Amino acid sequence: MIHALKLAVVGHTNVGKTSLLRTLTRDVGFGEVSHRPSTTQHVEGARLSVAGEALLELYDTPGLEDAIALLDYLERLDRPGERLDGPARLARFLDSSEAGQRFEQEAKVLRQLLSSDAGLYVIDAREPVLAKYRDELAVLAMCGRPLLPVLNFVSSSQHREQEWRDALARLGLHALVGFDSVAPPLDGERRLYDSLALLQEKARPQLQRLIDDHQAQRLLRRNSAARLIAELLVDCAACRRSVAAQHVLEQGAISALHQAIRQREQRCVEALLRLYAFRQNDAKAADLPLLDGRWSDDLFNPETLKQLGVKVGGGMAAGAATGLGVDLLVGGITLGAAAAIGALIGGSAQTLRNYGARLKDKLKGQRELTVDDAVLRLLALRQHQLLHALEARGHAAVTVITLSLPTDHNWRQGQLPDALQKARAHPEWSSLNPAAQLEHSERAIQLSALAASLLSSPQAQ
């Protein structure tokens, strides 16, 4: 039977120990993260399991605050003629009254490390290498447990990673790992567990199982995320609203469709946040800024599309843009009847076949509202970017997610995937339409194809 490896997470106060635990456990609610010192007052534990078997136990500990004074006190504990080793000296200290008074916090840390197999010594890599940190390491070394330094916040431009590496090497600590709990590298956990295995060879099997499981879970999350985005895009592409050809009714229907698409995107955002175990307020569809926030939540603002370089022309829209037989093009929503008339002039025979039924509605005094290709492109770009941000985000992050300018030229300028072209002709594929047939076999096939294309997109790599 494999016994779970016990790790004590130790270090100076306010260096990100709880933040590291949140990211390793993918639990945004673990402990309390604050800029205030001494936030953690007692030991908290978490367990990592695979297939129901506990492989790793992690223990968050209070911050060390006065290692300089503690080291002086420990050095005075030897009686005349004694030469106590580290664990014996600590045992005497822990039995003293000082362990429950002046050095109560430090005593909690040392007890946990002594009862653990190894420790992770968390360092804020933005801090200079000070004497108090060397004294902390000297005190912790007395426990006689392997210690792996973890350089936190190495993604910050103010980090002093090399200074810390040099200082730790002088103390004989050559095995260390950089792991930013707010923005961890994709292979961060693997490197951390690989480094631990060097110090705890007997624990290598369970650590390797954790590495393999994390990789498998990451792939499952990405596939599930791509499916969620594909469902959003098919829902919006197949969405169709019929309205009488009266100005007041048209404007009301356009506004309602705008709102329905916004709400559908928000549901996708919320599902992605749940999938990656983040808070629901970490991102909202209305708060996914690009270009330094120069546009807000308006999916249907033509200026938004222009700034992003999204292709607006093409297909039926290009035909409608000839200006012949055009009824109306409104902020990213195309009146389907107008588009079909334009397609007669500038489109292909296939386009005419797909939209011929809408001409019949036009003759009956009805118009159909559909979501323009440009809006589909923008939806795809936003969700691509959100997925990328979630994969690079640690569970200790507390700021709202912001996005950068997308670089996927296929979605900005290229031809839309076939699945979305087919969805145009199948309103029953959209959950936004009445009498939707979401279990339709052809819909499932197209969703799978679209999800695969999303994963192969450069933006998703």
C-alpha positions in Angstrom: 0.0 0.0 0.0 1.3 3.5 -1.0 1.4 6.0 1.9 0.7 9.6 1.0 3.7 11.8 1.0 3.3 14.5 3.7 4.6 18.0 2.9 4.8 21.0 5.2 4.6 24.3 3.3 6.7 26.7 5.3 8.3 30.1 4.9 8.3 33.7 6.1 5.0 35.5 6.6 3.2 36.8 3.5 5.4 35.0 0.9 2.4 33.2 -0.7 2.3 29.8 1.1 -1.5 29.7 1.0 -1.5 31.0 -2.6 0.7 28.0 -3.5 -1.7 25.6 -1.8 -4.6 27.1 -3.7 -2.9 26.6 -7.0 -1.7 23.1 -6.3 -5.1 22.0 -5.0 -7.1 24.1 -7.6 -9.2 25.4 -4.7 -9.8 29.1 -4.7 -11.4 28.8 -1.3 -8.5 27.2 0.5 -7.2 29.3 3.5 -7.2 33.0 3.3 -5.0 35.1 0.9 -4.2 38.6 2.0 -1.5 41.2 1.8 -1.7 41.5 5.6 1.1 39.7 7.4 0.3 36.6 9.6 -2.9 35.8 7.8 -2.5 32.1 8.5 -2.6 31.5 12.2 -2.8 27.7 12.3 -2.0 24.6 10.3 -4.4 23.7 7.5 -4.3 20.5 5.4 -5.3 19.4 1.9 -5.0 16.0 0.3 -4.4 15.2 -3.4 -5.8 11.9 -4.6 -6.0 9.9 -7.8 -8.8 7.3 -8.3 -9.7 7.7 -4.6 -6.1 7.0 -3.3 -4.4 9.7 -1.4 -1.0 10.4 -2.8 0.0 13.7 -1.3 -0.9 15.6 1.9 -0.1 19.3 2.0 0.0 21.3 5.2 -0.2 25.1 5.2 1.6 26.6 8.2 1.8 30.1 9.8 4.5 32.4 8.6 7.9 32.5 10.4 8.2 36.0 11.9 11.2 36.1 14.2 13.7 33.5 13.1 16.7 35.7 14.1 15.6 35.7 17.8 14.6 32.1 17.7 18.0 31.0 16.3 19.7 32.9 19.1 17.4 31.2 21.7 18.0 27.7 20.2 21.8 28.2 20.3 21.6 28.9 24.1 19.6 25.7 24.8 22.7 23.4 25.0 23.8 22.7 28.5 27.5 22.7 29.4 29.2 19.8 27.7 26.3 19.0 25.4 26.2 19.0 21.7 22.6 18.4 20.7 21.8 17.7 17.1 19.0 19.7 15.4 16.0 17.5 16.2 17.1 17.1 19.8 17.5 20.8 20.2 14.1 21.5 18.7 12.5 18.9 21.0 13.9 20.7 24.0 12.6 24.0 22.6 9.1 22.6 21.9 8.9 21.4 25.5 9.7 24.9 26.8 7.3 27.6 27.8 8.7 29.9 25.1 7.2 27.5 22.5 3.8 28.5 23.7 4.4 32.1 24.2 7.0 34.2 22.4 7.6 31.7 19.6 4.2 30.2 19.4 3.9 30.6 15.6 7.3 29.3 14.9 6.6 26.3 17.2 3.6 25.4 15.1 5.7 25.4 11.9 8.4 23.3 13.4 6.0 20.7 14.8 4.4 20.3 11.4 7.7 20.0 9.6 9.0 17.4 12.1 5.9 15.3 11.5 6.1 15.6 7.7 8.3 13.7 5.2 9.6 16.9 3.6 9.0 20.6 3.3 8.4 23.2 0.7 10.1 26.5 1.7 8.3 29.2 -0.2 10.2 32.4 -1.1 8.9 35.6 -2.5 11.4 36.0 -5.3 10.7 39.8 -5.4 12.3 40.2 -1.9 16.0 40.8 -1.4 18.0 38.0 0.2 18.1 39.1 3.8 19.7 37.6 6.9 16.4 36.7 8.4 15.7 34.3 5.6 19.1 32.6 6.1 18.3 32.2 9.8 14.9 30.7 8.9 16.6 28.1 6.7 19.1 27.4 9.5 16.2 26.8 12.0 14.3 24.6 9.5 17.4 22.6 8.7 17.4 21.5 12.4 14.3 19.4 11.7 16.4 17.0 9.6 13.8 16.9 6.8 14.5 17.4 3.1 13.6 21.0 2.1 12.7 22.2 -1.4 12.9 26.0 -1.9 10.0 27.2 -4.1 10.6 30.6 -5.8 7.2 32.3 -5.9 6.2 35.3 -8.0 8.9 34.7 -10.6 6.6 36.1 -13.3 6.9 39.5 -11.7 9.2 42.0 -13.4 10.7 42.8 -10.0 11.8 39.2 -9.3 15.4 38.5 -8.0 15.4 34.9 -9.0 19.1 34.6 -9.8 20.1 36.3 -6.5 18.1 33.7 -4.6 19.5 30.8 -6.6 23.0 32.0 -5.8 22.2 32.5 -2.1 20.6 29.1 -1.8 23.5 27.4 -3.5 25.8 28.8 -1.0 23.6 27.2 1.7 23.9 23.9 -0.1 20.3 24.0 -1.5 20.8 23.2 -5.1 17.5 21.5 -5.8 14.9 24.3 -6.1 12.0 25.2 -8.4 10.4 28.4 -9.7 6.6 28.2 -9.4 4.5 31.4 -9.7 1.2 30.7 -7.8 -0.6 33.5 -9.6 0.6 32.7 -13.1 2.1 29.2 -13.0 3.8 27.7 -16.1 1.9 24.9 -17.8 4.6 22.5 -16.7 5.0 24.0 -13.3 3.5 21.2 -11.3 5.5 18.6 -13.2 8.7 20.4 -12.4 7.8 20.8 -8.8 7.0 17.1 -8.3 10.1 16.0 -10.3 12.2 18.1 -8.0 10.5 16.6 -5.0 11.2 13.1 -6.3 15.0 13.9 -6.3 14.7 14.6 -2.5 12.2 11.8 -1.8 13.1 8.9 -4.1 10.8 6.5 -2.3 7.9 8.8 -3.2 8.6 8.9 -6.9 5.8 6.4 -7.8 3.0 8.5 -6.3 4.5 11.8 -7.5 4.6 10.3 -11.1 1.0 9.3 -10.7 0.1 12.9 -9.8 2.1 14.2 -12.8 0.3 11.8 -15.2 -3.1 12.5 -13.7 -2.6 16.3 -13.9 -1.7 16.0 -17.6 -4.7 13.8 -18.3 -7.0 16.2 -16.4 -5.6 19.1 -18.3 -6.4 17.5 -21.7 -9.9 16.6 -20.5 -10.5 20.2 -19.5 -9.3 21.5 -22.8 -11.5 19.1 -24.7 -14.5 20.0 -22.6 -13.7 23.7 -23.0 -13.6 23.4 -26.7 -16.9 21.6 -26.7 -18.5 24.4 -24.6 -17.2 27.1 -27.1 -18.4 25.0 -30.1 -21.9 24.8 -28.5 -21.9 28.5 -28.1 -21.0 29.2 -31.7 -23.4 26.6 -33.1 -26.2 28.0 -30.9 -25.5 31.5 -32.2 -25.0 30.6 -35.9 -28.2 28.6 -36.0 -30.2 31.2 -34.1 -33.1 32.6 -36.2 -35.8 35.0 -35.3 -38.8 35.8 -37.5 -40.4 39.3 -37.3 -43.1 41.1 -39.2 -41.7 43.8 -41.5 -42.7 46.7 -39.3 -40.1 49.1 -38.0 -41.1 49.1 -34.3 -41.4 45.3 -34.3 -38.0 44.9 -36.1 -36.2 47.1 -33.6 -37.7 45.2 -30.6 -36.7 41.9 -32.1 -33.2 43.1 -32.9 -32.8 44.2 -29.3 -34.1 40.9 -27.9 -31.7 39.0 -30.1 -28.8 41.1 -29.0 -29.7 40.3 -25.4 -30.1 36.6 -26.1 -26.7 36.4 -27.7 -25.0 38.3 -24.8 -26.7 36.0 -22.3 -25.7 32.9 -24.2 -22.0 34.1 -24.2 -22.2 34.8 -20.4 -23.4 31.2 -19.8 -20.5 29.9 -21.8 -18.1 32.1 -19.7 -19.7 30.8 -16.5 -19.3 27.2 -17.7 -15.7 27.7 -18.5 -15.0 29.2 -15.1 -16.7 26.2 -13.4 -14.7 23.8 -15.5 -11.4 25.4 -14.4 -12.6 25.8 -10.8 -12.5 29.6 -10.7 -15.0 32.0 -9.1 -17.9 33.1 -11.1 -16.9 36.8 -10.7 -13.4 36.2 -12.0 -14.7 37.0 -15.5 -17.9 38.1 -17.1 -18.8 38.4 -20.8 -19.3 42.1 -20.3 -15.9 42.5 -18.7 -13.6 40.8 -21.3 -11.7 43.8 -22.5 -9.4 43.8 -25.5 -7.1 46.6 -26.7 -6.6 48.0 -23.2 -10.4 48.3 -22.6 -11.1 50.5 -25.6 -14.3 48.6 -26.1 -16.6 47.3 -23.5 -19.3 44.7 -23.7 -20.9 45.6 -27.0 -20.6 42.6 -29.4 -22.6 44.4 -32.0 -20.6 47.7 -32.3 -19.1 47.8 -35.8 -16.1 49.8 -34.3 -15.3 46.8 -32.1 -15.0 44.6 -35.1 -13.0 47.1 -37.0 -10.5 47.6 -34.1 -9.9 43.8 -33.9 -9.4 43.5 -37.7 -12.4 41.1 -37.9 -13.5 40.5 -41.4 -17.0 41.9 -41.9 -17.5 41.3 -45.6 -17.8 38.0 -47.4 -20.5 35.5 -48.3 -24.1 36.8 -48.1 -23.0 39.9 -46.3 -20.8 40.9 -49.3 -23.8 40.5 -51.6 -26.0 42.6 -49.4 -23.3 45.2 -49.2 -23.7 45.9 -53.0 -26.5 48.1 -52.0 -29.1 46.6 -54.3 -32.3 45.2 -52.6 -30.9 45.9 -49.2 -33.4 46.3 -46.4 -31.3 46.7 -43.3 -27.9 45.7 -41.7 -27.9 46.5 -38.0 -24.9 46.4 -35.7 -23.7 42.9 -36.4 -27.2 41.4 -36.8 -28.2 40.8 -40.4 -31.8 40.9 -41.5 -31.8 37.5 -43.2 -34.2 38.5 -46.0 -32.1 41.4 -47.0 -29.0 39.2 -47.0 -30.7 36.7 -49.2 -31.7 39.4 -51.7 -28.1 40.6 -51.7 -26.9 37.0 -52.2 -29.0 36.8 -55.4 -26.7 39.5 -56.8 -23.4 38.8 -55.2 -23.6 35.3 -53.7 -23.3 31.7 -54.9 -25.9 29.1 -56.0 -25.3 27.3 -52.7 -26.0 30.5 -50.7 -29.2 31.0 -52.7 -30.4 27.4 -51.9 -29.6 27.9 -48.2 -31.5 31.2 -47.9 -34.2 30.7 -50.5 -36.8 29.9 -47.9 -36.2 33.3 -46.4 -37.2 35.0 -49.6 -40.6 33.3 -49.2 -40.9 34.8 -45.8 -39.9 38.2 -47.3 -42.8 37.9 -49.8 -45.2 37.1 -46.9 -44.1 40.3 -45.1 -41.8 38.5 -42.6 -38.1 39.1 -42.0 -35.6 36.8 -40.3 -32.9 37.9 -37.9 -29.7 35.9 -37.8 -26.3 36.5 -36.2 -23.8 38.0 -38.6 -20.5 36.1 -39.4 -18.5 39.0 -37.9 -20.2 38.5 -34.5 -19.5 34.8 -34.6 -15.8 35.6 -35.2 -15.8 37.9 -32.2 -17.4 35.4 -30.0 -14.9 32.8 -31.0 -12.0 35.1 -30.4 -13.2 36.1 -27.0 -13.7 32.6 -25.8 -10.3 31.5 -27.3 -8.7 34.2 -25.3 -10.6 33.4 -22.1 -9.6 29.7 -22.4 -5.9 30.7 -22.8 -6.2 33.0 -19.8 -7.8 30.3 -17.6 -5.1 27.8 -18.5 -2.4 30.3 -17.5 -4.1 31.4 -14.3 -3.2 30.2 -10.8 -6.0 29.7 -8.3 -4.4 32.3 -6.0 -5.1 35.1 -8.5 -7.6 37.6 -7.2 -7.7 40.1 -10.1 -10.4 40.0 -12.8 -9.3 38.3 -15.9 -8.2 40.6 -18.7 -7.5 39.7 -22.3 -4.9 40.8 -24.9 -5.4 41.3 -28.6 -6.1 38.0 -30.3 -3.5 36.8 -32.8 -5.6 34.1 -34.5 -5.9 35.4 -38.1 -8.0 32.4 -39.2 -10.9 33.5 -37.0 -10.3 37.2 -37.7 -10.0 36.9 -41.5 -10.3 33.3 -42.7 -13.3 31.3 -43.8 -15.7 30.3 -41.0 -15.6 26.5 -40.3 -18.0 24.3 -42.3 -19.9 23.4 -39.1 -21.0 27.0 -38.7 -22.0 27.3 -42.3 -24.1 24.2 -41.9 -25.6 25.4 -38.7 -27.0 28.4 -40.6 -29.4 26.1 -42.4 -30.4 24.2 -39.2 -32.3 26.4 -36.8 -33.3 23.3 -34.8 -29.6 23.0 -33.7 -29.8 26.1 -31.6 -31.0 26.1 -28.0 -32.0 29.7 -28.6 -34.7 28.7 -30.9 -38.1 27.1 -30.0 -38.4 23.3 -30.7 -34.7 22.8 -30.6 -33.4 19.3 -31.4 -30.1 19.3 -29.4 -29.7 15.5 -29.6 -29.7 15.5 -33.4 -26.9 13.2 -34.7 -25.7 15.6 -37.4 -25.5 18.4 -34.8 -23.3 16.2 -32.6 -21.0 15.4 -35.6 -20.6 19.1 -36.4 -20.0 20.0 -32.8 -17.2 17.5 -32.6 -15.6 18.8 -35.8 -15.9 22.4 -34.7 -14.4 21.6 -31.2 -11.5 19.8 -32.9 -10.8 22.8 -35.1 -10.9 25.1 -32.1 -8.2 23.0 -30.4 -6.0 23.1 -33.5 -6.3 26.8 -33.8 -3.0 28.7 -33.0 -4.8 30.8 -30.4 -5.6 27.6 -28.4 -2.0 26.2 -28.5 
